[in-house]
Amino acid sequence: MQIQSVYFIGAGGIGMSALVRYYLSRGISVAGYDRTETPLTAALNAEGASIHYEDNPALIPATCLEKAHTLVVYTPAIPADHQEMAWFRTQGFTMQKRAEVLGTLTRQMRGLCVAGTHGKTTTSAMTAHLLHESAVGCNAFLGGITKNYGTNYLLSKDSPYVVIEADEFDRSFHHLRPYASVITSTDADHLDIYGTEEAYLDSFRHYTTLVQPGGALILHTGLKMHPAPQEGIRTYTYGRTEGDFHAENVRIGGGRIVFDYISPLGNISDVELGVPVSINIDNGIAAMALAQIAGADAAEIRKAMATFGGVDRRFDFKIRDNRHVLLSDYAHHPQEIAASIRSLREVFDGRRITGIFQPHLYTRTRDFYPQFAEALSLLDEVILTEIYPAREKPIEGVTSRLIYDRLADRVEKRLVSKTDLPEIVEQNDYDVLVVLGAGDVEDYMGRFTEIINAKKA
């Protein structure tokens, strides 16, 4: 198929938008639909895409009506009754999930893929930054907006490498054929798709069979999943304190984290994290391992690690001083939340930490509410909002109170509507305030920043 135009259904999704930019960079006509206008969709339109916000086949532009030359890319989150999707199907257009398109790219280039329940966005963004700052270079399709580049997409006309965040939702990562892959974690998630933890782990096991011969598989220590790579695959382990790739001589203090990186491909001393939170030691080790496999040298890696600015909504500090700390973190799984809070405890030892948490999805809340309560109980104070539904319909009996009622007795707690949050932040003088979750509570971060900064005046 000679692609002349691409139509995106769900164009404003963080992963989809990277593909929008990829096709625009190749001079291909791009249009699409998304449910609501956002700063990201506005940016895509300014860059040359044509995105609208009403599910109406009549709004599909003429450039995308020729099925012999139009590829339709859609996200699995789109509902089955979507009219534009149904129209393209009835008309016999070539339709691919975003993951299938990324899979094609891993066959055309050397894919450096990062899979895992959590940590994959930061780790893949770190890997892309390390390679972009080295002589190796890379293309990258990321699940978050990088602070260094203000985008989720990097393009290199010369590099044979493409960095991809490998998403396990809907088994999307089974379309990929990595040259090298990291697996950061396999804590059960998306049980609305997988049904059981065993099926979830088996999906990761299958993913390990897809690494190309001659490639490499890098597994975090302690994974429940048993890998099954093909013959000829180099298999490594990594972790903060143990594994083929690990850290030694870790120094945390004064807002800095520095460590020595131990690697079978060559040690690197005095690596400093640009975003100094302890979970980034693990993420950084995995990213450096991929960068070494791709050919970046020690000096390039050390310099780039120190200049990595992070990813929007991943330990995203808005205010950081001796009086107030405000940050946002995308953590929306119990293990992620626990790791996030422990990292904050390590960096802000002795300070009172308050968390605002918006649960993400009814099914995830139903499946993990005891674990959410246990993780959030690591905080000094918890402010819980209603569940963010995303693609789901309500489930009877599943509300944020399931978590609230199980929080530890010592934890100060409130159950509120998200619309009350600005007033609550205004009425209280929080020491360290972290906003947790993958929903739209992030929309309040600008207002929270203004309120807390005003307290300093």
N, C-alpha and C positions, 0 to 999 in steps of 0.2 A: 504493500500500500504506500503510495506517494502522498505523505501528509502535507496538506496545504493549510489546513485550519484545525484547531483543537477547541472543543467546547467542554468546559468544566462545570459539573453539577456539584456544588459545594466549593466554589472557587476560593472562598475566603478562609477556608481551613488552613491552619499553619503549615501543614505538610503539602496540601494542594497548591498553595500560593507559590511555593518554591518551584513546582513544576510549571506553573503559569509563567514565572520569570524565565525558566529554562527555554520554553518554546518561544517566548518573545525575543530572547537573545539570539535565536536562530532565524529570526525574521518571519516566523509563522504567525498567521492571523489567529488571535486568541479571543474568545468570548466565554460567557458563562453566567451562571446563576448562583446567588447565595441568599439566605433567608433575610439577612439584615445588612445594612451598610455599616462598615467599620472603618477605622483609620487604615487598616490593611487593604480592604477592597478599594478604598479611595485611592490609595497609593498605586495599586495595580492598574486602576483605570488611568491614572496620570502617566503610567509607564507604557500605556498603549493597549491594554486589554479593554474589553467592552462587557462589563458585568452589570446585570440588573437584579432586582430584588423581589420580583413577583413570579410565582410558578405559573408560567403561561407560555405554551409552545409558540404562540403568535409573536412573542418577543425575541425568539431565536433569530439572530441576524442572517441575512442572505448568504454571507460568507461561510456559514456553517450548515447550509441546507443541501450541499452536494455530498452524498454519502460515500462516493468513491474516493473522496480526498479529505474527509473529515473524521477525526478520531474523537470519540466522546469519552472523557475521563470522569469517573464518579467516585465518591467516597461511600463506604459501606454504611455510614450513619444516615444516608438519605432514606426516608421512609418508602415503603413499597408502593404507596399510592401517589407518588410524585408524578405530576402530569407530564413534565418535560421528559423525565426518564422513560415513562410509558410511550411517549410519542417516538423517541429515538429507537426504542426497541421494536415498535410496530413497523417502523420504516426500514428496519434492517441495517442500521448503522453499526460500525465497528465500535464496541464499547469495552472499556477496560477499567478495572479498579486502579487507583493510584499505585498500589503495590505492584501490579502487573507492569506498569510503565517503568517503575524503578527496577523491577527484575530484568527488563530488557537492557537497561543501562548497565547492570552488573554483568551482562554478557558481552557488552561492547567495550567496557573498561574494567579496571581492577577494582572491585568493590571492597571497601573497608567498612564493615557494617557493625553496628553496636546494638545488641539486643539485650532485653532484660526487663523485669517488672518495673524497676526504677533505676535512675542514674544514666539512662541512655541519652537523654537530650544533652546534658552537660558533658558527658564523655565524648559524644560525637562532635559537639561544638569545639571542645578542647582539641580533639584530633585534627579537625579541619583547620583550626588556628595554627597548630604546630606545623602542619604541612604547608599551609599558605605562606607562613613566615620563613619557610625553608626553601632550598633550591628545588625540592621535589614538586611543590605546588599540589593543588587538588581542585576537583569539583566537589560540591557538597550540597546535600539536600537534608536540611535539619528540621527538628521539631520545635524550634524556638528561635526568637530573634536574638542574634548575638550582639552584645554590647560593642564589640570591636568593629563590627561592620554594619550594624543597623539593619541586618537582613538575615533571612534563613536560607540563603542560597549563595554559593560562591561558584564562579566560573573560571576555568583555566583552559586556554586553547591548546596548551602543550602537555599538561600532566595526564598520565594514563590512569590516575586514581580518582575514584569517586567515593566520598564519605556519605554513608546513608544510615539514618536511624531506622533500625529494623523493628517494626511494630508488630507485636503478637496479637493485637486485637483482630478478631475475625480471621486469624491465621494468616494475616497479610504477609508476614515475613517468609512464608513458604514459597513465595514467588521469586525470592532473591537467590542469587548464586554468588556468595561472597568469595573474594580471594582470601581475605582474612576477616575474622569476626571475634569480637569480645562478647561474652555473656556476663552481665553484671550481677544478675540476681534472678531467682525463679520463685519468688513468693507468690502463691496462688492469687489470681485476679481474673476479672472478666468471666466470672462463673456463670453469668447469663449466657455467654457464648459456649464455654467449655463444659459446664455442668459439674465437673469434679476436679479436684486438685490433680488426680492421676492423669486425666485427659490434658490438663494444662501442661504438666511436666512432659507428657509424651509429645506434645506439640513442639516443645523446645528440643527434645531428643531428635525429632525428625529434622528440625532446623539444622542441627549439627551435621547431618548427612549431606547437606547442600553445599558445604564449603568445597571449593574446587580443588582437585588434585594439585599438589605443589603449594597449597596455601597453608594457612595457620588458624588455629582455634585457641582462644585465650579465655579461660574460665576462672571466675572468681572462686576462691577456695570455699568449701562448705556447701556448694550447691546440692540440692536434693536430686537433681536430674542427672541421669547417667548418659554421657555423650556417646554417639555412635558414628564418629567421623569415618570417611572413606580412607582407604590405604594411601599412604604418602602425604598425609596431613600432619604438620607439626602441631602438637598439642602442648599447651603451657597452662600453668595456673598463676594467679596473681592475688594479692591481698595486701592489707596495710602492714601486717607483721610477718606474713609467711607467703610462700609460693615462689615460683620461678622468678617472677617480678614482684618486688616488695620494697618497703621503705625501711631505712635504718636511721638512727641518730635524729629522730624527729624532735624539732624545737618549736614549741608553741608559746607565744608571749608577745606582749606589746603590739597586738593586732597583726602579728606575722606568723606564718607557718613555713618552716624550712626543713628539708630532709635530704638524705642521700638516697638516690634511686639505685636499687640493685637489680641487675638484668643480665641474663645469659648473652645478650647482644651488646653488652658494654655498660658499665656503671656510670652514673652521672652524679657528681657530688653537688651539694648546696643548691638543690632545686627549691625555688621559692614559689608559693602559690599566689597568683594574681588575685584570686578570691579566697581569702584565708579562712575557710571553714573546714573542719576536720574530715567531713565526708569527701571533700575534694582531694584528699590524699589518695583514696581508692580510685576515684575517677581519673585523677592525674596519672596514676601508675598505668591504668589501662590505656589511656590516650598515648602516653609515651611509648608503650609497647607497640601499638599500631604504627606510630610514627617511625620507630626504629625499623620495623619490618618493611615499611615503605622506603626507607633509605635516608631519613633525616639524621643529621649528625648531632653529637652531644652538645656542642656550642649553640646550634640552632634551637635545639629542644629546650635547653636551660633558659635561654633568652626569651623564647616565646611563652614558656610556662609563666614567667613573671609578669608578662604583659597581657595575659588572658583576662578579659574584663567581665566574663560571665555571660549569662543568658537572661533575658527578661523573665521575671517570675521564678527564677531559680536562685535562691538566696540573694534576692535582689534588694540591696540596701538602699533605702530612700533617705534615711537620716542615720547618722552614726557618730555619736559623741559621748562625753562622759555623763550627760544628763538624760539624753533620749536616744533610743535606737528604734527605728521602724524599718521593717523589711517584709517582703512578700516571698512566699515559697509555694510552688505548685504542688507540693506534697498532698496526695489525695488517697493514699493507701496506708494502712496502719504502720507497716514497716518503714515507709518513707517518713511518716510523721515522727515516729520514734527516733529515727536517725537524724532528722532535722533538729529536733529538740535537744538531743544529746550533743550535737555539734554546737548549738548555741550555748549550752551549759559549759562546754569546754572553753569557748572563746570569751564568754561573758560570765566567768566564774563569780558566784556570789551575788549576782544581780537578779532582781525579780523579773520573771518572764511570763508575759500574758499572751495567750494565743486566741485569735479569732478564727474559728473553723467553720467552713461551709461544706457539709458533706456533698459528695458528687455521686449522683445516681441512687435511685431507690434500691436497685438490686445489690449494689456494693454495700450500702448501709445495712440491708437485710442480712447479707452474707457475713459481714465482718464487724457488726456493732460492738461485740464484747472487746475485740482487738482494738477498735478505734478508742473506746473508753480507756483501755489500759495504756495506749500510747499517749493520749491527751492528758492522762493523769501525771505525766512527767512534768507538766507545766505547773506554775503556781496558781494561775487563774485561767479559766476557759470561758470564752464567750462563743456560744453555739448559735448558728442561724438555721433557718429552714433548709431542706435539701434542695440542691440544684438538680433539676430533672434531666437536663440535656435532651437526649433522644427518647427518654422513657416517659411512660404514663405512671401516675401514682399507684402504689401498692397498698392495699388496706392494712392499717396497723403499722406501717413503716414510716416513722418520722424521726426527727433528730432527738426526740425524748428517749428513744431506745439507748442512745449513747449517753445522754445527760444523766439518766437515772443510775448509770453504772460507773460514773466517775468516782474516783477515790474521795473519801470523806474529807480529807485534808485540803482538797482543791476547792478554791473559791470558784463558783460557777454561775453562769447566767444563760438563759435560753431566750433569744430575742429575734425580732424580725430584722432582716438585713437593712431595711430602710431606716431603722433606729440607730444604726452603727455610728454615723457621723456625730449625733448628739451624745452618744455614750463616750466616744473618744474625746469629745469636747469637755465633758463633765469630769473626766478622770485624768490624772497625770501619770501615765504609764512609763515605766523604766525601759524595759525591752518589750516591744509589741511586734509580734509576728502574725501575719495574715496568711492562713493556710488554706489550700484547696485549689481545684481546677475549674471552678465555676466563675460567675460574674461578680463575685465580691471584689475581685481585682479592680473593678471599675471605680471603687471608692478610694483607691490608693492616693490619687491626686488630692482628694479632699482631706484625707487623713494627714498627708504631708503638710498641707496648708495649716491645718488646725494645730498640729504639734509645733511647727515652726513659729506660729503666732505666740505660743506659750513662752518662747525664749525672749520675746521682745520686751 
